[in-house]
Amino acid sequence: MTRRQVSAMLPSSLRVRLGLIGGLAALVVVALGVLYAGDGRPGRVDGRVWSAVEGVGPLWRDVAGVTDFLGDPAGSVMLIVAVVTGCLLLLRSPRAAVLVVAGVALTVGTTTLLKHVVGRTIHGDDNLSYPSGHTAFATALALVVALLATGRLGLGGTAGISLVLGAALVAGAAMGWAQVVLGAHYPTDVLGGWCTALVVIPATAWLVDRTADRLSERAADRLEDRMSDAGRRGRP
């Protein structure tokens, strides 16, 4: 395996599959956004899911509250700092650290923009709900960590895509469950947030790889030119 393949944030073996998944996820985000644009009521699916989770005990609500905190500004910053520190100190990969910050920021920024575009509300006109930013954040961070693990372990094909999607599903389901239990989001908001992360993170990883590779190639070319110039000046 070449150095470029090891350092890549989006392994070449996963690009096509994650690209197709991202395309399908984008369609889901758009379809749900159109369906619930300007709405302030739960849909039929929302009602059924809510009826299945309502009435959970105090212990589970406490678990949901702790999970929700991890998606709040204080909790999310704590998680991001921990992952970035691991990328820099343990993996010694600035590229990975950039993906963590850029990927999460773009995912959350996208959900914020979509909320204002779609205009779906919950518990009043001031509470924009679609898509769920908390769910998008948790899914995005899990996707980034899973991509790093996939690259480091050299996984590809079925094993790699299973790890990436499995991590996204677990993180998104946990945070989405908390949002629904606490009444902070409709279940379809959660689905929209999960799909948003599936769109943004692979695209950001590809962009980070492309930018980093170009910068590395330019630096290598400049170094080669300097060495060539030094060699010519040193000739008798």
VENQUIRA-V237321 format. One record per pair of residues at least 4 apart in sequence whose C-alpha atoms are under 8 Angstrom apart, sorted by the first residue. I is the first residue (numbers start at 1). J is the second residue. D is the distance in Angstrom with one decimal. If there is no record, write none. Layout:
# VENQUIRA-V237321
i-><I/I>
j-><J/J>
d-><D/D>
This chain:
# VENQUIRA-V237321
i-><1/1/2/3/4/5/5/5/6/6/6/7/7/7/8/8/9/9/9/9/9/9/9/9/9/9/10/10/10/10/10/10/10/10/11/11/11/11/11/12/13/13/14/14/14/14/14/15/15/16/17/17/18/18/18/19/19/19/20/21/21/21/22/22/22/22/22/22/23/23/24/25/25/25/25/25/26/26/26/26/27/28/28/28/29/29/29/29/30/31/32/32/32/33/33/33/34/36/36/37/37/37/38/38/38/38/39/39/39/40/40/40/40/40/40/41/41/42/42/42/43/44/45/45/45/46/46/46/46/47/48/49/49/50/50/50/50/53/53/54/56/56/56/57/58/59/60/61/61/61/61/62/63/63/64/64/64/64/64/64/64/65/65/65/66/67/67/67/67/68/68/68/68/68/69/69/69/70/70/70/70/71/71/71/71/71/71/71/72/72/73/74/75/76/76/77/78/79/80/80/80/81/82/83/83/83/84/84/84/84/84/85/85/85/86/86/87/87/87/87/87/87/88/88/88/88/93/94/95/95/95/95/96/96/97/98/98/98/99/99/99/99/99/99/100/100/100/101/102/102/103/103/103/103/103/103/103/104/104/104/104/104/105/106/106/107/107/107/107/107/107/107/107/108/108/108/108/109/110/110/111/111/111/111/111/111/111/111/112/112/113/114/114/114/115/115/115/115/115/115/116/118/119/119/119/120/120/120/121/121/121/121/121/121/122/122/122/122/122/122/123/129/129/129/129/130/130/130/130/130/130/131/131/131/131/131/131/131/131/132/132/132/132/132/132/132/132/133/133/134/134/134/134/134/135/135/135/135/135/135/135/135/135/136/136/136/136/136/136/136/136/137/137/138/138/138/138/139/139/139/139/139/139/139/139/139/140/140/140/140/140/141/142/142/142/142/143/143/143/143/143/143/143/144/144/145/146/146/146/146/147/147/148/149/150/150/150/150/150/150/151/155/155/156/156/157/158/159/160/161/162/163/164/165/166/167/168/168/169/170/171/172/172/172/173/174/175/176/176/176/176/177/178/179/179/179/179/179/180/180/180/180/185/185/186/187/188/189/190/191/192/193/194/195/196/197/198/199/200/201/202/203/204/205/206/207/208/209/210/211/212/213/214/215/216/217/218/219/220/221/222/223/224/225/226/227/228/229/230/231>
j-><5/6/6/7/8/11/12/151/151/152/154/93/95/151/151/209/95/96/99/147/148/151/205/206/208/209/14/15/147/151/202/205/206/209/15/147/150/151/156/16/156/157/18/156/157/160/161/19/202/20/21/161/22/161/202/23/202/203/24/25/198/199/26/195/198/199/200/202/27/199/28/29/195/196/198/199/30/195/196/199/31/32/192/195/33/192/195/196/34/35/36/188/192/37/118/130/118/118/120/118/119/120/118/119/120/121/119/120/121/120/121/122/123/124/125/121/122/46/47/186/47/48/49/187/188/50/186/187/188/51/52/53/187/54/180/181/187/180/181/181/60/61/181/61/62/63/64/65/178/181/182/66/67/178/68/175/177/178/179/181/182/69/178/182/70/71/174/175/178/72/134/175/178/179/74/75/76/74/75/76/79/75/76/134/135/137/138/175/76/134/77/78/79/80/137/81/82/83/84/100/101/85/86/87/97/100/88/96/97/100/101/89/90/97/90/91/91/92/93/94/96/97/92/93/94/97/97/98/99/208/209/212/100/148/101/102/103/208/103/104/144/204/205/208/104/141/144/105/106/204/107/140/144/200/201/204/205/108/137/140/141/201/109/110/200/111/136/137/140/196/197/200/201/112/133/136/137/113/114/196/115/130/131/132/133/136/193/196/116/133/117/118/130/131/119/120/128/129/130/131/128/130/128/129/130/128/129/130/125/126/127/128/129/130/127/128/129/184/185/186/127/184/185/186/189/185/188/189/190/192/193/136/188/189/190/191/192/193/196/136/185/189/190/191/192/193/194/137/193/138/175/176/179/193/139/171/172/175/176/179/190/193/194/140/172/190/193/194/195/196/197/141/197/142/171/172/175/143/167/168/169/171/172/194/197/198/144/168/197/198/201/145/146/167/168/171/147/164/165/167/168/198/201/148/201/149/150/163/164/167/151/164/152/153/154/155/156/160/163/164/155/159/160/160/161/161/162/163/164/165/166/167/168/169/170/171/172/194/173/174/175/176/190/194/177/178/179/180/187/190/191/181/182/183/184/185/186/190/184/185/186/187/189/190/190/191/192/193/194/195/196/197/198/199/200/201/202/203/204/205/206/207/208/209/210/211/212/213/214/215/216/217/218/219/220/221/222/223/224/225/226/227/228/229/230/231/232/233/234/235>
d-><6.3/6.9/6.4/6.2/6.0/6.9/7.7/7.9/6.1/6.7/7.7/7.8/7.8/7.5/7.1/5.9/7.7/6.7/7.7/6.4/6.4/7.0/5.5/7.2/7.6/6.3/7.0/6.6/6.6/7.7/6.9/5.5/5.9/7.2/6.6/7.8/7.8/6.2/7.7/8.0/5.4/5.9/5.9/6.7/6.6/7.1/6.6/5.8/7.9/6.2/6.2/7.7/5.9/7.8/6.7/6.2/7.3/8.0/6.4/6.1/7.3/7.8/6.1/7.8/5.4/4.4/7.8/7.5/6.5/7.0/6.5/6.3/4.8/6.9/6.4/6.2/6.2/6.8/6.9/6.1/6.0/6.0/7.1/7.1/6.0/5.2/6.4/6.6/6.1/6.1/6.1/7.5/7.1/5.6/5.7/7.3/7.3/7.4/6.3/4.7/5.7/5.5/6.2/4.7/4.8/7.3/7.2/4.9/6.4/5.7/4.6/5.6/7.8/7.5/7.5/7.6/7.0/5.4/6.1/6.5/6.2/6.5/6.3/7.7/7.6/6.0/5.9/5.3/6.4/6.1/6.4/6.5/6.9/5.8/7.0/7.8/7.6/7.8/6.4/6.7/6.2/6.8/7.7/6.4/6.2/6.4/6.1/6.1/7.9/7.0/7.1/6.3/6.2/7.8/6.0/7.9/7.5/4.3/7.5/6.9/7.0/6.2/7.0/7.5/6.8/7.2/7.5/6.2/6.4/6.7/7.3/6.6/6.1/6.9/7.6/5.6/7.9/7.5/4.1/5.3/7.5/5.9/5.1/4.9/7.7/6.6/6.8/8.0/5.7/7.3/6.0/6.3/6.4/6.1/8.0/6.0/6.3/6.3/6.0/7.2/7.2/6.0/6.3/6.3/7.8/7.5/6.3/7.8/5.0/6.7/7.8/5.9/7.7/7.9/5.1/6.5/4.8/5.8/5.5/6.9/6.0/5.5/4.4/5.4/6.0/6.7/6.6/6.2/6.3/7.3/7.8/7.3/6.3/7.3/6.5/5.8/8.0/7.6/5.3/7.9/7.3/7.1/6.3/6.6/6.0/7.0/6.4/6.0/6.0/7.4/6.1/7.0/7.7/7.1/5.5/5.8/7.4/6.1/6.2/5.9/6.5/7.7/5.9/5.9/7.1/6.4/6.6/6.8/6.9/6.9/5.8/5.8/7.2/6.3/5.8/6.7/6.2/6.2/6.1/7.7/6.1/7.6/5.8/7.0/5.7/7.5/7.0/7.2/6.8/7.1/6.4/5.8/7.1/6.9/5.7/7.0/5.8/6.4/5.2/6.3/7.2/7.0/6.2/7.8/7.4/5.6/5.7/5.8/5.7/7.0/5.2/4.4/5.2/7.4/5.6/6.5/6.1/7.7/7.1/7.8/6.5/7.9/6.0/7.6/6.5/7.9/7.9/4.8/8.0/6.9/7.6/8.0/7.9/4.5/6.4/7.6/4.9/4.7/7.9/6.2/6.7/5.1/5.2/7.9/6.7/4.6/7.9/6.0/6.1/6.3/6.8/7.8/7.9/7.7/6.1/8.0/5.5/5.4/5.5/8.0/6.0/5.4/5.9/5.9/7.3/7.9/4.4/5.1/7.7/6.4/5.3/6.2/7.4/6.2/5.7/6.0/6.6/6.1/7.9/5.0/7.4/5.4/4.9/6.1/6.1/7.9/6.3/7.4/5.1/7.4/6.3/6.3/6.0/5.7/5.6/6.3/6.1/6.0/7.6/6.5/5.6/8.0/7.1/6.3/7.2/6.2/6.0/6.5/5.1/6.4/6.2/6.3/6.1/5.9/5.9/5.1/7.4/5.7/7.3/7.6/6.5/6.0/4.8/4.5/7.2/6.2/5.9/6.3/6.3/6.0/5.6/6.1/6.3/6.0/6.2/6.1/5.8/8.0/5.8/6.1/6.3/5.7/8.0/6.0/5.8/6.4/6.3/6.3/7.4/5.3/7.9/6.1/6.1/6.1/5.1/5.5/7.9/7.7/6.1/5.5/6.2/6.1/5.9/6.9/6.7/6.5/6.2/6.2/6.2/6.2/6.1/6.5/6.6/6.4/6.2/5.8/6.9/6.7/6.0/6.0/6.2/6.3/6.1/6.1/6.1/6.1/6.0/6.0/6.2/6.3/6.1/6.1/6.2/6.2/6.1/6.1/6.2/6.2/6.1/6.1/6.2/6.2/6.1/6.1/6.1/6.1/6.2/6.2/6.2/6.5>
